[in-house]
Amino acid sequence: MNQEHIMLISFGYFGKAFPEMIAEDVEHEFSIPVIIREGHLDLSEFYNPARRQYDGNNLLKKIDSTFASDSAKTLAIFNVDLFIPILTYIFGQAFLNGKSGIASIYRLSNERYGIANDDTILLDRLRKEVIHELGHTFGLIHCHVSDCVMRSSTYVEDIDQKSHHLCSKCRMEVGKQKLPFVK
């Protein structure tokens, strides 16, 4: 399944630099052009007052039905606390072999954990999460290679320990979908 491009949509203000830097890394990792755009969505319908979080499952379905297309993989970036019923929180999620995924910057900042702000670390974590979720859209499951971006991450420390690159096995799996690769 050849994709014409990857659509990176920011919902909320992230500044211009974050999406552009992430797009560069995504293009490099998947060798597919990335288009950046801003999206607008009333998030109130996804808010669960009992949990004081946003329903990741329903938000992902909305992104898939409203913003995704057959000619692109779509990844939406948010700044809200996401959950799914079986987990306390999630950094993001995607449809396996699907068209779309979501990621949130909400739990990726140092300040959330009582540590000084560091935009470099924040950008690195978001980059990894975006590439990870896009990997799922290309059919990749969680990997056991310690530094592979597709390794599962339960805590930000898990994200910090892995690279933002696919391991050779995951790269080969994506390559079976006939994607060109530069690496």
N, C-alpha and C positions, 0 to 999 in steps of 0.2 A: 504494500500500500504506500505509494509515494505521496508525500504531502507537499503542497506548494509552498506553505509557510507555517510558521508558528505565530499565533496571536497572543501577545502578552497584554492583558487589560488591567489597569490599576483602578481600583474602586477606592477613592479617598486620596488624600494628598501624600505623595511620597517624595516630592521634589523630582526634578527632571533627571538628575544623575543616577539615582538608584535603578529605575527601569532601564535606562540606557546601558549601564554597566552590566546588569543582569542579562540583557538581550545579547550583548557581545559574547558572554560566556555560553549562553544557550545556543547561539548560532555556531560557535566553535565546537561545542559538544555534539550537536546533532547534524551539523552541516546543512542546515535549512535556514533560509532567511527568517528573521523575526520582525514582526510589525508590532509597534507599541501604540496603544491607544488608551484613552481614559473612558471609563464606563460609569454609568449612573444607575443606581438601583436603590429602591426604598428597602432598607434592611430590616425595618420594624416587623415585617411579617415572618422573619426568621428568628426573631428574638424569643428566647424562652425565659420568662421572668423568674420562674422557680430556680433555674440554674444560673441566671444572669449571664447567659452565653448565647451564642448563635448556632442554630442547627446546621451543621456542616452537610448532612445528607440532603436536606431540602435546598440549601444554597447551591450545592453542586448540581442538583437537578435543574434548578433555575438557570444557571450559567449554561448548562448543556442545551436546554431547550430554547433559550433566548439569544445567546451570543455565539454559540459554536456553529461551525459549518463543516461540510464534508471535505472541503479542500484545505482545512487547517486544523492543527491541534490548538486548543485554546486553554490558556492558563490565566485565571483571575486572581489578582492579589488584593487582599483585604487587610484592614487593621482592626479586626474584632476577634474576640475570644471564641474560638470554634469548639464544638463538641460533636460527638456522635453518641448515641445512647449507651454503648458498651464501654466508652472511655471517658475519663474526666475531662480531657481536652485533646485536641489534635493540632498539629502544625499545618496540616493540609491533607488533601486526599484527591483521588482521581479515579475515573472509570478505567479499569484494566482493559486494554485494547480499545479504548474509547476515544472520544473527541475532546474531552475536557477534564480539567482539574482545577483545584483551588489551593491557595496557600495563604497563610496569614502571618503577618509580621508581629502580631500582638504578643506572643510569648517568646519572641526571639531576641528582644532587647535586654541588655544587661540590667537596666534599671528595674525590671520586673523581679530580679533576684537580689536586689540591694547592692549591686555593683555599679561602678561609675560608667556612664555612657561611653560607648565606643562604636562609632558609625562603621568602622572597618569590620569589626566583628559582626555587627548587625547585617551588613551587606553580604558578608561571607555566608552567614547562616541562611539568609533569604535566598541567595544564589543556589545553595545546595538543596534547599527545600523545593524551589521551582524546578530545578533539573530532576530531582527525585520524582516529583509528581508527574512531570512530563514523561519520565521513563516508564511509569505505569501506563500512561496512555499509549506508549509504543509496545506494550505487552510485557514489560519487565516486572518480575515479582521481586520480593526482598532478597537481597544477596547476602551471603555469609562472609564475603571477602571484607576484611576489617576496614580498609580505606575506600571501598567502593561507595559512591554516592547513593547507591540503591540499598545499602544496609539500613535496616529499620532504625528509627530514632525515637525513643520514648522521652528523652530529656535533651535539653540544649547541649549538655556535655557530650552526648552521643553525636550530635550534629558537628560539634567542634572537632571530634576525633577523626572524622572521615574527610576525604577530599571532595572536590566538586566534579570529579571525573568518574565516568563509568569504568569498571575494570574490563579487562580484555574479554572475559566471558560475556558480560552484559553487552559490551560493544558489538560482539559477534551476533548476539541475539537480535539486537536492533538492526544490524546489517542484513540479516535474513529478510528483512522487510524491504530490501533493495534500496536502502538509503545510501547516498554517497558519503564517504567519510574522508576527512583530511588527515586525521591522525594515523 
